[in-house]
Amino acid sequence: MSKISVIIPTLNEEKNLSRVLEELPDYVDEIIVVDGYSKDRTVEIAKDHGAKVIFDEIGKGSALRKGMKKATGDIVIMMDADCSHVPSEIPLLVAGIESGFDVCMGSRFIQGGGSDDITPLRRIGNKFFVFLVNLIWGMNYSDLCYGYRSFRRDCIEKLELESDGFGIETEISIKAAKNKLRVLEVPSYEKARRSGEGKLRTFRDGWIILKRIAKEVFRG
């Protein structure tokens, strides 16, 4: 049996985190919550559920990178704390890695996937960025900006991730292609955030994603 680590970045998610942690499969061996110095009970809730808590106030990408360095599992899963990612899909992400893939990515845009949360503008932006990445790096991705993913731990270092913010998903997809890692997409259904306000900002984060794509193009 593979050892499973789950990494969850948090910032003021006390109304959501408990449900996420309670619904994780029993076979998850390690939960790492990377908190951005929440002002509410997020950290207390994480510790009550047996999670390891570390801190990072820079951004989602930085938090995930820090969590990945701390993870000890053979399979490392990244997911959000807002109840948008369904814990019952974790077996798909685990099975993808155990069947021989290096990276397994949830997709809202293949059969069986979907979203209660994505706006028409974000959908158009995602399709545009997917088209660019597929064209430039010869991939066949259907989703680019979705953060429910799993990794074989010994492949994480090959990605040499550096994003601090919401561009982390795009960077993972591009660098997986550039490193010729074995990538699988599996269907995922994105639920609406259960409580609180999301941190994603469409135009700001769209610009970050575009800059990441340009940066990777010029790196060759």
C-alpha positions in Angstrom: 0.0 0.0 0.0 1.2 3.5 -0.9 1.6 6.1 1.8 -0.7 9.0 1.0 0.0 12.6 2.0 -2.7 15.4 1.5 -1.6 19.0 1.4 -4.3 21.7 2.0 -3.5 25.5 1.9 -5.7 27.5 4.2 -6.6 31.0 5.1 -9.6 31.7 7.4 -11.4 28.4 6.5 -12.9 27.5 9.9 -16.3 27.0 8.4 -15.1 24.6 5.7 -12.0 22.8 6.9 -13.7 20.5 9.4 -16.0 19.0 6.8 -13.1 18.5 4.3 -10.9 16.7 6.9 -13.8 14.6 8.2 -14.5 13.3 4.7 -11.0 12.3 3.8 -10.6 8.5 3.3 -9.3 6.6 6.3 -6.3 5.4 4.4 -4.8 8.9 4.1 -1.7 8.7 6.2 -0.6 12.3 6.5 -2.5 15.6 6.4 -0.4 18.8 6.0 -2.3 22.1 6.4 -0.3 25.1 5.3 -1.9 28.1 6.9 -1.5 31.7 5.9 -1.8 32.9 9.6 -5.6 32.7 9.8 -7.4 35.0 12.1 -10.1 32.4 12.9 -10.1 28.8 14.3 -8.6 27.2 11.2 -5.4 26.1 12.8 -7.1 24.8 15.9 -9.5 22.7 13.8 -6.6 21.3 11.7 -4.8 20.2 14.8 -7.9 18.7 16.3 -8.2 16.5 13.2 -4.6 15.3 13.5 -3.1 17.5 10.7 0.4 18.7 10.8 0.3 22.5 10.6 3.0 24.7 9.0 2.7 28.3 8.1 3.2 30.4 4.9 1.8 33.8 4.3 3.1 34.4 0.7 0.4 32.7 -1.4 -1.1 29.4 -2.5 1.8 28.4 -4.7 4.3 29.0 -2.0 2.2 27.2 0.5 1.9 24.1 -1.7 5.6 24.1 -2.4 6.4 24.2 1.3 3.9 21.4 1.9 5.4 19.3 -0.8 8.8 19.6 0.8 7.4 18.4 4.1 5.3 15.5 2.7 6.6 12.0 3.4 4.0 10.0 1.4 4.7 8.0 -1.8 1.7 9.8 -3.3 1.1 13.5 -2.6 -2.3 15.1 -3.2 -3.0 18.8 -3.3 -6.6 20.0 -2.6 -8.5 23.1 -1.5 -10.0 23.8 1.9 -13.3 25.4 0.7 -15.3 22.1 0.1 -15.0 22.6 -3.7 -12.9 19.4 -4.1 -14.8 16.2 -3.3 -12.8 13.9 -1.0 -14.5 10.9 -2.4 -12.6 11.5 -5.7 -9.2 10.8 -3.9 -9.3 7.1 -4.9 -9.2 8.2 -8.6 -6.2 10.4 -7.9 -4.4 7.6 -6.0 -5.3 5.0 -8.7 -3.8 7.2 -11.4 -0.4 7.2 -9.7 -0.5 3.6 -8.7 -1.2 2.6 -12.3 2.1 4.2 -13.4 1.5 7.9 -14.0 3.7 10.6 -12.5 1.0 13.3 -12.2 -2.7 12.8 -12.1 -4.9 15.9 -12.6 -8.6 16.4 -11.9 -10.4 17.9 -14.9 -13.8 19.6 -14.9 -14.0 19.3 -18.7 -13.9 15.6 -19.5 -16.8 13.2 -19.3 -17.8 12.8 -15.6 -16.4 16.2 -14.6 -18.1 19.5 -14.1 -18.4 22.6 -12.0 -20.9 24.4 -9.9 -18.5 27.3 -9.4 -16.8 28.4 -12.6 -18.1 31.6 -14.2 -18.5 32.0 -18.0 -15.5 34.4 -18.1 -13.2 32.0 -16.2 -14.4 29.1 -18.4 -13.4 31.1 -21.5 -10.0 32.1 -19.9 -9.3 28.5 -19.0 -10.0 27.3 -22.6 -7.7 30.0 -24.0 -4.9 29.0 -21.7 -5.4 25.3 -22.3 -5.3 26.0 -26.1 -2.0 27.9 -25.7 -0.3 25.3 -23.5 -1.4 22.4 -25.7 -0.3 24.2 -28.9 3.1 25.1 -27.5 4.0 21.9 -25.7 2.1 19.4 -27.7 -0.2 18.2 -24.9 -3.8 17.3 -24.8 -5.0 18.9 -21.6 -8.6 19.7 -21.1 -8.2 21.7 -17.9 -5.3 23.9 -16.7 -6.3 26.1 -13.7 -7.8 23.4 -11.4 -5.9 22.5 -8.2 -7.1 18.9 -7.4 -4.0 16.9 -8.3 -1.8 14.0 -7.2 1.9 13.3 -7.7 4.4 10.5 -7.4 6.6 12.1 -4.7 9.9 11.4 -6.4 8.7 13.3 -9.4 8.0 16.6 -7.6 11.6 17.6 -7.5 11.8 17.3 -11.3 9.2 20.0 -11.6 11.3 22.6 -9.8 8.3 24.7 -9.0 8.7 28.4 -8.2 5.2 30.0 -8.4 4.0 31.8 -5.2 0.4 32.3 -6.2 -2.4 30.9 -8.3 -0.1 30.2 -11.3 1.1 27.1 -9.6 -1.4 24.8 -11.4 -0.3 26.2 -14.8 3.3 25.8 -13.9 2.8 22.2 -12.9 1.1 21.4 -16.2 3.7 23.0 -18.3 6.7 21.6 -16.4 5.2 18.1 -16.5 5.1 18.5 -20.3 8.6 19.9 -20.5 10.0 17.0 -18.3 8.0 14.4 -20.3 6.3 13.1 -17.2 3.5 10.7 -17.6 0.3 12.7 -17.0 -3.3 11.4 -16.6 -6.4 13.5 -16.4 -9.4 12.1 -14.4 -12.9 13.5 -14.1 -13.6 15.8 -11.2 -16.7 17.7 -10.2 -16.0 21.1 -8.6 -18.5 22.1 -6.0 -19.3 25.7 -5.1 -17.4 27.1 -2.1 -19.4 26.1 1.0 -18.7 29.3 3.1 -16.7 32.5 2.9 -15.2 34.4 0.0 -12.9 32.9 -2.5 -9.4 34.3 -3.0 -9.3 33.9 -6.8 -9.4 37.1 -8.7 -10.2 36.5 -12.4 -8.2 39.3 -14.1 -5.3 39.4 -11.6 -4.8 35.7 -11.7 -5.4 35.4 -15.4 -2.5 37.8 -15.9 -0.3 35.7 -13.6 -1.1 32.6 -15.6 -0.3 34.4 -18.9 3.0 35.6 -17.5 3.9 32.1 -16.4 3.2 30.7 -19.9 5.4 33.4 -21.5 8.1 32.8 -19.0 8.2 29.0 -19.7 8.2 29.7 -23.5 11.3 31.9 -23.3 13.0 29.4 -21.1 12.7 26.9 -23.9 
